[in-house]
Amino acid sequence: QVTDGAGNRLASALRREGDALDVSGQPPLRVVVGAMSAVESLEFQGEPMDLGNFRVVNNRSEFTLEP
């Protein structure tokens, strides 16, 4: 699930491993991932993010992306 700074839900659906998701909205972006083990990579504003920087509990992660 991805929600932007204005509270708009930009994405909310189960994805399969290998699926890509491209969203844009007013920052900050609030992200909830229910299966971090299925996430191969993450980019924010064209820059790769280190997935190891996100706290994961029971394969779930919640984080905020800001410019």
N, CA, C and O atoms as a GROMACS GRO file, in nm:
protein
  268
    1GLN      N    1   0.085  -0.117   0.000
    1GLN     CA    2   0.000   0.000   0.000
    1GLN      C    3   0.089   0.123   0.000
    1GLN      O    4   0.190   0.128   0.071
    2VAL      N    5   0.053   0.223  -0.080
    2VAL     CA    6   0.126   0.349  -0.084
    2VAL      C    7   0.026   0.463  -0.072
    2VAL      O    8  -0.072   0.470  -0.146
    3THR      N    9   0.053   0.554   0.023
    3THR     CA   10  -0.032   0.670   0.045
    3THR      C   11   0.056   0.794   0.037
    3THR      O   12   0.168   0.795   0.090
    4ASP      N   13   0.007   0.900  -0.029
    4ASP     CA   14   0.089   1.020  -0.039
    4ASP      C   15   0.062   1.115   0.076
    4ASP      O   16  -0.023   1.089   0.162
    5GLY      N   17   0.136   1.227   0.078
    5GLY     CA   18   0.127   1.323   0.187
    5GLY      C   19  -0.008   1.389   0.201
    5GLY      O   20  -0.040   1.442   0.307
    6ALA      N   21  -0.089   1.386   0.094
    6ALA     CA   22  -0.223   1.443   0.099
    6ALA      C   23  -0.326   1.341   0.145
    6ALA      O   24  -0.445   1.372   0.156
    7GLY      N   25  -0.281   1.218   0.173
    7GLY     CA   26  -0.371   1.113   0.218
    7GLY      C   27  -0.434   1.032   0.106
    7GLY      O   28  -0.521   0.949   0.132
    8ASN      N   29  -0.392   1.057  -0.018
    8ASN     CA   30  -0.444   0.981  -0.131
    8ASN      C   31  -0.381   0.843  -0.138
    8ASN      O   32  -0.258   0.831  -0.133
    9ARG      N   33  -0.462   0.741  -0.149
    9ARG     CA   34  -0.410   0.604  -0.163
    9ARG      C   35  -0.369   0.586  -0.310
    9ARG      O   36  -0.454   0.588  -0.399
   10LEU      N   37  -0.239   0.567  -0.333
   10LEU     CA   38  -0.186   0.556  -0.468
   10LEU      C   39  -0.181   0.413  -0.517
   10LEU      O   40  -0.186   0.388  -0.637
   11ALA      N   41  -0.171   0.320  -0.425
   11ALA     CA   42  -0.167   0.178  -0.461
   11ALA      C   43  -0.212   0.098  -0.340
   11ALA      O   44  -0.172   0.126  -0.227
   12SER      N   45  -0.293  -0.002  -0.365
   12SER     CA   46  -0.338  -0.089  -0.257
   12SER      C   47  -0.387  -0.219  -0.318
   12SER      O   48  -0.506  -0.235  -0.347
   13ALA      N   49  -0.295  -0.310  -0.336
   13ALA     CA   50  -0.332  -0.439  -0.395
   13ALA      C   51  -0.220  -0.538  -0.368
   13ALA      O   52  -0.104  -0.500  -0.350
   14LEU      N   53  -0.255  -0.663  -0.366
   14LEU     CA   54  -0.153  -0.766  -0.355
   14LEU      C   55  -0.078  -0.773  -0.487
   14LEU      O   56  -0.138  -0.765  -0.594
   15ARG      N   57   0.049  -0.788  -0.479
   15ARG     CA   58   0.134  -0.800  -0.598
   15ARG      C   59   0.203  -0.935  -0.593
   15ARG      O   60   0.222  -0.992  -0.486
   16ARG      N   61   0.239  -0.983  -0.708
   16ARG     CA   62   0.314  -1.108  -0.717
   16ARG      C   63   0.462  -1.077  -0.729
   16ARG      O   64   0.501  -0.971  -0.777
   17GLU      N   65   0.542  -1.170  -0.685
   17GLU     CA   66   0.686  -1.154  -0.697
   17GLU      C   67   0.721  -1.126  -0.843
   17GLU      O   68   0.674  -1.197  -0.932
   18GLY      N   69   0.802  -1.025  -0.866
   18GLY     CA   70   0.842  -0.987  -1.001
   18GLY      C   71   0.758  -0.875  -1.060
   18GLY      O   72   0.798  -0.816  -1.161
   19ASP      N   73   0.642  -0.844  -0.999
   19ASP     CA   74   0.560  -0.733  -1.048
   19ASP      C   75   0.630  -0.601  -1.019
   19ASP      O   76   0.701  -0.587  -0.920
   20ALA      N   77   0.609  -0.504  -1.107
   20ALA     CA   78   0.662  -0.369  -1.086
   20ALA      C   79   0.547  -0.276  -1.048
   20ALA      O   80   0.433  -0.296  -1.091
   21LEU      N   81   0.577  -0.177  -0.968
   21LEU     CA   82   0.478  -0.078  -0.927
   21LEU      C   83   0.542   0.059  -0.940
   21LEU      O   84   0.647   0.085  -0.881
   22ASP      N   85   0.479   0.147  -1.016
   22ASP     CA   86   0.530   0.283  -1.037
   22ASP      C   87   0.422   0.380  -0.990
   22ASP      O   88   0.312   0.382  -1.046
   23VAL      N   89   0.453   0.460  -0.889
   23VAL     CA   90   0.356   0.556  -0.836
   23VAL      C   91   0.421   0.694  -0.826
   23VAL      O   92   0.543   0.706  -0.815
   24SER      N   93   0.338   0.796  -0.828
   24SER     CA   94   0.386   0.931  -0.802
   24SER      C   95   0.277   1.004  -0.725
   24SER      O   96   0.158   0.982  -0.747
   25GLY      N   97   0.319   1.091  -0.637
   25GLY     CA   98   0.225   1.165  -0.555
   25GLY      C   99   0.297   1.266  -0.471
   25GLY      O  100   0.420   1.276  -0.475
   26GLN      N  101   0.221   1.342  -0.394
   26GLN     CA  102   0.277   1.445  -0.308
   26GLN      C  103   0.351   1.380  -0.192
   26GLN      O  104   0.292   1.301  -0.118
   27PRO      N  105   0.480   1.413  -0.175
   27PRO     CA  106   0.554   1.355  -0.063
   27PRO      C  107   0.504   1.411   0.071
   27PRO      O  108   0.442   1.517   0.074
   28PRO      N  109   0.532   1.341   0.179
   28PRO     CA  110   0.604   1.213   0.186
   28PRO      C  111   0.513   1.097   0.145
   28PRO      O  112   0.390   1.106   0.156
   29LEU      N  113   0.574   0.990   0.099
   29LEU     CA  114   0.500   0.870   0.062
   29LEU      C  115   0.510   0.770   0.175
   29LEU      O  116   0.620   0.735   0.219
   30ARG      N  117   0.395   0.723   0.222
   30ARG     CA  118   0.389   0.622   0.329
   30ARG      C  119   0.370   0.487   0.262
   30ARG      O  120   0.274   0.467   0.187
   31VAL      N  121   0.460   0.394   0.290
   31VAL     CA  122   0.461   0.265   0.222
   31VAL      C  123   0.444   0.152   0.324
   31VAL      O  124   0.508   0.153   0.429
   32VAL      N  125   0.358   0.057   0.292
   32VAL     CA  126   0.341  -0.064   0.372
   32VAL      C  127   0.362  -0.182   0.278
   32VAL      O  128   0.292  -0.197   0.178
   33VAL      N  129   0.460  -0.267   0.312
   33VAL     CA  130   0.488  -0.386   0.233
   33VAL      C  131   0.462  -0.507   0.321
   33VAL      O  132   0.520  -0.521   0.429
   34GLY      N  133   0.374  -0.594   0.276
   34GLY     CA  134   0.336  -0.711   0.354
   34GLY      C  135   0.425  -0.831   0.336
   34GLY      O  136   0.416  -0.927   0.413
   35ALA      N  137   0.511  -0.829   0.235
   35ALA     CA  138   0.601  -0.942   0.208
   35ALA      C  139   0.734  -0.889   0.156
   35ALA      O  140   0.761  -0.895   0.036
   36MET      N  141   0.816  -0.837   0.246
   36MET     CA  142   0.944  -0.778   0.206
   36MET      C  143   1.034  -0.878   0.135
   36MET      O  144   1.116  -0.839   0.052
   37SER      N  145   1.020  -1.006   0.166
   37SER     CA  146   1.105  -1.106   0.100
   37SER      C  147   1.077  -1.114  -0.049
   37SER      O  148   1.159  -1.167  -0.124
   38ALA      N  149   0.963  -1.064  -0.094
   38ALA     CA  150   0.928  -1.066  -0.237
   38ALA      C  151   0.976  -0.941  -0.310
   38ALA      O  152   0.968  -0.935  -0.433
   39VAL      N  153   1.025  -0.841  -0.237
   39VAL     CA  154   1.070  -0.716  -0.299
   39VAL      C  155   1.215  -0.734  -0.344
   39VAL      O  156   1.305  -0.757  -0.262
   40GLU      N  157   1.236  -0.722  -0.475
   40GLU     CA  158   1.372  -0.738  -0.529
   40GLU      C  159   1.448  -0.607  -0.525
   40GLU      O  160   1.569  -0.607  -0.499
   41SER      N  161   1.381  -0.495  -0.552
   41SER     CA  162   1.447  -0.366  -0.551
   41SER      C  163   1.344  -0.256  -0.531
   41SER      O  164   1.224  -0.275  -0.552
   42LEU      N  165   1.393  -0.139  -0.489
   42LEU     CA  166   1.307  -0.024  -0.466
   42LEU      C  167   1.384   0.100  -0.508
   42LEU      O  168   1.500   0.119  -0.470
   43GLU      N  169   1.320   0.184  -0.587
   43GLU     CA  170   1.379   0.312  -0.626
   43GLU      C  171   1.287   0.424  -0.580
   43GLU      O  172   1.165   0.411  -0.583
   44PHE      N  173   1.349   0.534  -0.538
   44PHE     CA  174   1.274   0.653  -0.500
   44PHE      C  175   1.340   0.771  -0.568
   44PHE      O  176   1.459   0.795  -0.551
   45GLN      N  177   1.263   0.844  -0.646
   45GLN     CA  178   1.311   0.956  -0.726
   45GLN      C  179   1.428   0.915  -0.814
   45GLN      O  180   1.525   0.989  -0.830
   46GLY      N  181   1.419   0.795  -0.871
   46GLY     CA  182   1.519   0.746  -0.964
   46GLY      C  183   1.644   0.688  -0.900
   46GLY      O  184   1.735   0.644  -0.971
   47GLU      N  185   1.651   0.689  -0.769
   47GLU     CA  186   1.769   0.638  -0.698
   47GLU      C  187   1.736   0.506  -0.628
   47GLU      O  188   1.632   0.495  -0.565
   48PRO      N  189   1.825   0.407  -0.639
   48PRO     CA  190   1.801   0.280  -0.570
   48PRO      C  191   1.808   0.297  -0.419
   48PRO      O  192   1.889   0.373  -0.367
   49MET      N  193   1.720   0.225  -0.349
   49MET     CA  194   1.717   0.228  -0.204
   49MET      C  195   1.776   0.098  -0.150
   49MET      O  196   1.758  -0.008  -0.211
   50ASP      N  197   1.845   0.106  -0.038
   50ASP     CA  198   1.900  -0.013   0.027
   50ASP      C  199   1.789  -0.075   0.112
   50ASP      O  200   1.749  -0.018   0.214
   51LEU      N  201   1.740  -0.191   0.070
   51LEU     CA  202   1.630  -0.256   0.142
   51LEU      C  203   1.669  -0.293   0.285
   51LEU      O  204   1.581  -0.309   0.370
   52GLY      N  205   1.798  -0.307   0.312
   52GLY     CA  206   1.844  -0.339   0.446
   52GLY      C  207   1.823  -0.227   0.546
   52GLY      O  208   1.836  -0.248   0.666
   53ASN      N  209   1.792  -0.107   0.497
   53ASN     CA  210   1.769   0.007   0.586
   53ASN      C  211   1.628   0.011   0.645
   53ASN      O  212   1.601   0.092   0.733
   54PHE      N  213   1.540  -0.076   0.597
   54PHE     CA  214   1.402  -0.074   0.644
   54PHE      C  215   1.380  -0.180   0.751
   54PHE      O  216   1.424  -0.294   0.737
   55ARG      N  217   1.312  -0.141   0.857
   55ARG     CA  218   1.280  -0.235   0.966
   55ARG      C  219   1.175  -0.333   0.916
   55ARG      O  220   1.072  -0.294   0.862
   56VAL      N  221   1.202  -0.462   0.936
   56VAL     CA  222   1.112  -0.567   0.893
   56VAL      C  223   1.076  -0.654   1.014
   56VAL      O  224   1.164  -0.702   1.084
   57VAL      N  225   0.946  -0.673   1.037
   57VAL     CA  226   0.897  -0.758   1.144
   57VAL      C  227   0.796  -0.854   1.082
   57VAL      O  228   0.698  -0.812   1.022
   58ASN      N  229   0.822  -0.984   1.099
   58ASN     CA  230   0.734  -1.087   1.041
   58ASN      C  231   0.714  -1.065   0.891
   58ASN      O  232   0.604  -1.083   0.839
   59ASN      N  233   0.822  -1.027   0.822
   59ASN     CA  234   0.824  -1.006   0.677
   59ASN      C  235   0.744  -0.884   0.633
   59ASN      O  236   0.719  -0.867   0.514
   60ARG      N  237   0.704  -0.799   0.726
   60ARG     CA  238   0.625  -0.679   0.696
   60ARG      C  239   0.708  -0.556   0.729
   60ARG      O  240   0.782  -0.554   0.827
   61SER      N  241   0.694  -0.453   0.646
   61SER     CA  242   0.768  -0.329   0.671
   61SER      C  243   0.678  -0.209   0.643
   61SER      O  244   0.599  -0.210   0.549
   62GLU      N  245   0.690  -0.108   0.726
   62GLU     CA  246   0.621   0.020   0.706
   62GLU      C  247   0.726   0.129   0.712
   62GLU      O  248   0.806   0.134   0.806
   63PHE      N  249   0.726   0.217   0.612
   63PHE     CA  250   0.826   0.324   0.609
   63PHE      C  251   0.774   0.443   0.531
   63PHE      O  252   0.675   0.434   0.458
   64THR      N  253   0.841   0.556   0.549
   64THR     CA  254   0.806   0.681   0.481
   64THR      C  255   0.921   0.723   0.393
   64THR      O  256   1.037   0.720   0.434
   65LEU      N  257   0.889   0.763   0.270
   65LEU     CA  258   0.989   0.812   0.175
   65LEU      C  259   0.969   0.962   0.157
   65LEU      O  260   0.860   1.007   0.122
   66GLU      N  261   1.076   1.038   0.181
   66GLU     CA  262   1.071   1.183   0.167
   66GLU      C  263   1.187   1.228   0.081
   66GLU      O  264   1.294   1.168   0.083
   67PRO      N  265   1.167   1.337   0.004
   67PRO     CA  266   1.279   1.388  -0.079
   67PRO      C  267   1.392   1.441   0.006
   67PRO      O  268   1.493   1.487  -0.047
   0.00000   0.00000   0.00000
